[in-house]
Amino acid sequence: MNLAHGLLHQLISPLLSFPLSISPKAMQFPGRWKQKDIDFCLDLTQGFIVRDRDTMVVKWKKPFSQLRCSSDDNHSWLRLEFGKSRAQHTETQEIELEELHLAVVAMECFMLAKLSNLDPGYITQTDFIPEPSP
Ligand SMILES: *[C@@H]1O[C@H](CO)[C@@H](O)[C@H](O)[C@H]1NC(C)=O
């Protein structure tokens, strides 16, 4: 996981307004899911986790590998489609996020960092540079 952690640090740092001393293994964003206050968590080893903010109960959890596609309204809503295989029908989750833009770029960074562990040449080949958040 060291390569992924280092890369994640490199990708995430420019997005934040404060310095990161250690590489993040997880980040969370406040939001709402099915009319409940939740934290939308990105976790390098576990993937996506949606946790009830009051009770900390995990509402659902999906590995990054099960994400089929994602879209957003460029304002607050993020839509994620999951499926275990191409054949299996997909499950859609919609989350309202206070910091949509940051959450989306962070999500891309986590997934790229994860991918770099499988294929270390991937990042340099694609020249990925995250857009700074507005
Ligand atoms: C998305 O939102 C940002 C900031 O809120 C804005 O600057 C940008 O123009 C929007 N993009 C589109 C395609 O509407």
The ligand as a Gaussian input file, in Angstrom:
#p B3LYP/6-31G(d) Opt

LIG

0 1
 C      -19.783000      23.845000     -11.952000
 O      -19.712000      24.621000     -10.777000
 C      -18.617000      25.506000     -10.725000
 C      -18.555000      26.159000      -9.341000
 O      -19.701000      25.970000      -8.601000
 C      -18.725000      26.518000     -11.852000
 O      -17.620000      27.376000     -11.809000
 C      -18.759000      25.770000     -13.175000
 O      -18.947000      26.672000     -14.224000
 C      -19.869000      24.732000     -13.187000
 N      -19.764000      23.912000     -14.412000
 C      -20.795000      23.681000     -15.193000
 C      -20.527000      22.784000     -16.365000
 O      -21.888000      24.143000     -14.989000

